[in-house]
């Protein structure tokens, strides 16, 4: 997904923006399945703009965040209450 997607969507029709976001979502899910398929479970992939990745083995949160940052990835953490 291009980094300027939000600005483009501000000047686009709803259908154009939705199609662009759907394409970006498909690219993201393909990459997750290609590179992380045996390491995470994906949930929420059929709804909205967010997905949740559940590690299949235990890993410390700070280590996961650090490894993602070293690879140029950024993500938002949302606390989940059980």
N, C-alpha and C positions, 0 to 999 in steps of 0.2 A: 504494500500500500504506500502510495506516495505521501511524503510528509506534509504536502500542501493540500491534502484531501479536504480538510475542514474549510479552508478558504475557498476552494473550488466549489464545495457544496453550498456555500453561502450565495453564490451567483448562478447556481444550476437549478434546473427543475427538480422536483422531488423524485421523479422517476430516474433521472440521470444520476442523482446522488445515491439513491437506493441501489442502482445497478453497480455503481463504483464501489460502494461499501460491500455489497455481496461478493464482488470479485475479490476484494481484499480479504474478506473472510475466508473464501475458498482457498486462496493462496496460503493464508495462515494455517488453516486446518491441514492442507496438504503437507506443509513443512513440518507440522507437529507429528503427523503420521509417518513421514519419511525419516525424521531425525530422532524422534522421541518415543516412537510407538511402543517399544519394550520397556520404557522407563516411567511412563505416566499413564494414568487413566484420564480421559477427557470427558467432562460433563458440561452440560449447558451449550453444546455445540449446535443445537437446533433452535436456539432462542437468542434474539437480540444481538448485541454487539460484543458480548463478553463470553469467554469460555473459562472454565476452571480446570486446572491441571493438578491432579493428585499424584504425588510420587508413589511408585509401587514399592519402594524400599525407603527405610528411614534415612533422612538426611537433615542435618541441622539447618534451620532457617537461614542463619547468617552465612553459612557455607553456600547454600543454593543462591542466595542473593549475590554474594561475591562472585561466584562462577558466572552468573548471568551478566553481571556488570563487566567482567573481563572480556566477555564476548560481544559487548556493545548492546546488550539487551536491557530494556527497562520495563518494569511492570509495576502495577499498583497492588498493594496488599489490602485486602478487605478482611477484617476480623470475622471469624465464623464462630458463632456460639453453638455449643452442643448441649 
